[in-house]
Amino acid sequence: MDKEAPMSPRLEHLQETVRRYYAIDEASMQALMACCKVTSIDKGVTLYDIAQTPTHFAFLHKGLMRAFLLDEEGNEYNKNFFDEGRFPGCMSALLQQAPSRIAIQALEPCELVEIDFKQFRVALFMHPDLMRFHIHYLEKHWLLEKEPKEISYLEHEAKDRYQAFLTDFSAIAPRLPQYHIASYLGITPTQLSRIRKQIY
């Protein structure tokens, strides 16, 4: 009898990550795996672009990504960063089946698992424990983390926002160019340089 082929490390990582949020059963995991495709992109490549209607979101096995938007003058503003174990995607656009207002771009070479959103939604409603995983993930990263962070960044001066950033993104701050951090904080690279001199 042939041995079963070993699972991709990317899919193993995805399964381990999902089960850290909720202990889903094997049937639910297989339904999730049926939505998945292993892929890679190079540094600088845009995975999901502004004005395009996305059909997938991703699981990031290795690498670093950013979500950004453009103003009317074409200036970029970083909205979020994703490192290993996170799920980058244009979630509002996916839910509305509408052109995205944000783009997702690789800041490093990235190893990914792309997840077909329509298939994933079907699987969610067929497998309640998969739905519970989804709820736990959204609660942690879209409510318990995102909302207090956004309020804090509105209430505090740039220096305090930078120090909060170093705490919130301690694992990836050393991997980010300073101009990307400045964009996230809503300040110029020159302002960030002055703040860093004050701190260090």
C-alpha positions as CSV (number, residue, x, y, z in Angstrom):
1,M,0.0,0.0,0.0
2,D,1.3,3.4,-0.9
3,K,2.1,5.8,1.9
4,E,0.0,8.9,2.0
5,A,1.8,11.9,0.5
6,P,3.2,14.3,3.1
7,M,1.1,17.5,3.6
8,S,2.6,20.8,2.5
9,P,4.2,22.7,5.4
10,R,2.0,25.7,4.4
11,L,-1.2,23.7,4.8
12,E,0.1,22.2,8.1
13,H,0.8,25.7,9.4
14,L,-2.7,26.8,8.3
15,Q,-4.3,23.8,10.2
16,E,-2.2,24.5,13.3
17,T,-3.2,28.2,13.2
18,V,-6.9,27.5,12.7
19,R,-6.9,25.1,15.7
20,R,-5.2,27.7,17.9
21,Y,-8.4,29.8,17.5
22,Y,-10.9,26.9,17.7
23,A,-10.6,23.1,17.8
24,I,-12.4,22.2,14.6
25,D,-13.0,18.6,13.7
26,E,-11.5,16.7,10.8
27,A,-14.5,17.0,8.5
28,S,-14.5,20.8,8.9
29,M,-10.7,20.9,8.3
30,Q,-11.1,18.9,5.1
31,A,-13.8,21.4,4.0
32,L,-11.4,24.2,4.6
33,M,-8.6,22.4,2.8
34,A,-10.8,22.0,-0.3
35,C,-10.9,25.8,-0.6
36,C,-7.1,26.2,-0.6
37,K,-4.4,26.6,-3.2
38,V,-0.7,26.9,-2.3
39,T,1.1,29.7,-4.0
40,S,4.1,32.2,-3.7
41,I,4.7,35.8,-4.7
42,D,7.8,37.9,-4.9
43,K,8.6,41.0,-2.9
44,G,6.8,44.1,-4.3
45,V,4.0,42.0,-6.0
46,T,0.4,43.2,-5.3
47,L,-1.7,40.2,-4.4
48,Y,-5.0,42.0,-4.4
49,D,-5.3,45.4,-6.1
50,I,-7.3,48.5,-5.6
51,A,-10.5,48.7,-7.8
52,Q,-10.4,45.0,-8.4
53,T,-13.2,42.7,-7.0
54,P,-11.4,40.0,-5.0
55,T,-12.4,36.4,-5.0
56,H,-9.8,35.1,-2.5
57,F,-8.1,35.9,0.7
58,A,-4.9,34.3,1.9
59,F,-3.1,32.7,4.8
60,L,0.5,33.9,5.1
61,H,2.9,31.0,5.9
62,K,6.1,33.0,5.4
63,G,6.8,36.6,4.6
64,L,5.4,40.1,5.4
65,M,2.6,42.0,3.7
66,R,0.9,45.4,4.0
67,A,-2.6,46.7,3.3
68,F,-2.7,50.2,1.9
69,L,-5.0,52.7,0.2
70,L,-4.5,55.7,-2.1
71,D,-5.8,59.2,-1.8
72,E,-6.9,61.3,-4.8
73,E,-3.3,62.5,-5.4
74,G,-2.0,59.0,-5.5
75,N,-0.3,59.1,-2.1
76,E,-0.2,55.7,-0.3
77,Y,-1.3,55.2,3.3
78,N,-0.6,51.9,5.1
79,K,-3.6,50.6,7.0
80,N,-2.2,47.3,8.4
81,F,0.7,44.8,8.3
82,F,0.5,41.0,8.2
83,D,3.2,38.6,9.2
84,E,3.3,34.8,9.5
85,G,0.1,33.2,10.7
86,R,-2.3,36.0,9.6
87,F,-5.0,36.1,6.9
88,P,-4.4,39.1,4.6
89,G,-7.4,40.0,2.4
90,C,-9.8,42.7,1.3
91,M,-12.6,41.5,3.6
92,S,-15.2,44.3,3.1
93,A,-14.9,44.0,-0.7
94,L,-15.2,40.2,-0.5
95,L,-18.3,40.4,1.7
96,Q,-19.9,43.0,-0.7
97,Q,-18.5,41.5,-3.9
98,A,-17.4,45.0,-4.8
99,P,-14.2,46.6,-6.0
100,S,-11.7,46.9,-3.2
101,R,-10.6,50.2,-1.8
102,I,-7.4,48.7,-0.4
103,A,-4.5,46.7,-1.9
104,I,-2.5,43.9,-0.4
105,Q,1.2,43.9,-1.3
106,A,4.2,41.7,-0.4
107,L,7.0,43.5,1.5
108,E,9.1,40.3,1.4
109,P,9.0,37.1,-0.7
110,C,5.8,35.4,0.5
111,E,4.7,31.8,0.8
112,L,0.9,31.7,0.9
113,V,-2.2,29.6,0.9
114,E,-5.0,31.3,-1.1
115,I,-8.5,30.5,0.0
116,D,-11.5,30.8,-2.3
117,F,-14.0,33.0,-0.5
118,K,-17.2,31.6,-2.0
119,Q,-16.2,28.1,-1.2
120,F,-15.1,29.2,2.3
121,R,-18.5,30.8,2.9
122,V,-20.3,27.6,1.9
123,A,-18.1,25.6,4.2
124,L,-18.7,28.0,7.1
125,F,-22.5,27.5,7.0
126,M,-22.1,23.7,6.6
127,H,-19.6,23.3,9.5
128,P,-20.5,25.2,12.7
129,D,-17.1,24.7,14.3
130,L,-15.5,26.3,11.2
131,M,-17.9,29.2,11.7
132,R,-16.8,29.4,15.4
133,F,-13.1,29.6,14.3
134,H,-14.0,32.5,12.0
135,I,-15.8,34.3,14.7
136,H,-12.9,33.9,17.2
137,Y,-10.4,35.2,14.6
138,L,-12.6,38.2,13.7
139,E,-13.3,39.1,17.3
140,K,-9.6,39.0,18.2
141,H,-8.1,40.9,15.2
142,W,-11.0,43.1,14.0
143,L,-12.6,44.1,17.3
144,L,-10.4,43.5,20.3
145,E,-7.2,44.6,18.6
146,K,-8.2,46.9,15.8
147,E,-10.8,49.2,17.4
148,P,-8.8,50.2,20.5
149,K,-5.7,50.7,18.3
150,E,-7.5,53.0,16.0
151,I,-9.0,55.0,18.9
152,S,-5.6,55.3,20.5
153,Y,-3.9,56.5,17.3
154,L,-6.5,59.3,17.0
155,E,-6.1,60.4,20.6
156,H,-2.3,60.5,20.9
157,E,0.5,62.6,19.5
158,A,2.9,61.1,16.9
159,K,5.6,60.2,19.4
160,D,3.1,58.2,21.5
161,R,1.6,56.6,18.4
162,Y,5.1,55.4,17.4
163,Q,5.8,53.9,20.8
164,A,2.4,52.2,20.7
165,F,3.3,50.9,17.2
166,L,6.6,49.4,18.5
167,T,4.5,47.6,21.1
168,D,1.7,46.5,18.8
169,F,4.0,45.3,16.1
170,S,7.1,44.4,18.1
171,A,7.7,41.2,16.1
172,I,7.8,42.8,12.7
173,A,8.9,46.4,13.4
174,P,12.6,45.6,12.7
175,R,11.5,44.1,9.3
176,L,9.7,47.2,8.1
177,P,11.3,50.2,6.2
178,Q,10.9,53.4,8.2
179,Y,8.9,55.0,5.4
180,H,6.2,52.3,5.7
181,I,6.0,52.8,9.4
182,A,5.7,56.6,8.9
183,S,2.9,56.0,6.4
184,Y,1.0,53.8,8.9
185,L,1.4,56.5,11.6
186,G,0.2,59.3,9.2
187,I,3.4,61.3,9.4
188,T,6.3,61.9,7.1
189,P,9.6,59.9,7.2
190,T,11.3,63.1,8.3
191,Q,9.0,63.5,11.3
192,L,9.6,59.8,12.2
193,S,13.3,60.3,12.0
194,R,13.0,63.3,14.5
195,I,10.9,61.1,16.8
196,R,13.4,58.3,16.7
197,K,16.2,60.7,17.6
198,Q,14.2,61.8,20.6
199,I,13.6,58.3,21.8
200,Y,17.0,56.8,21.0
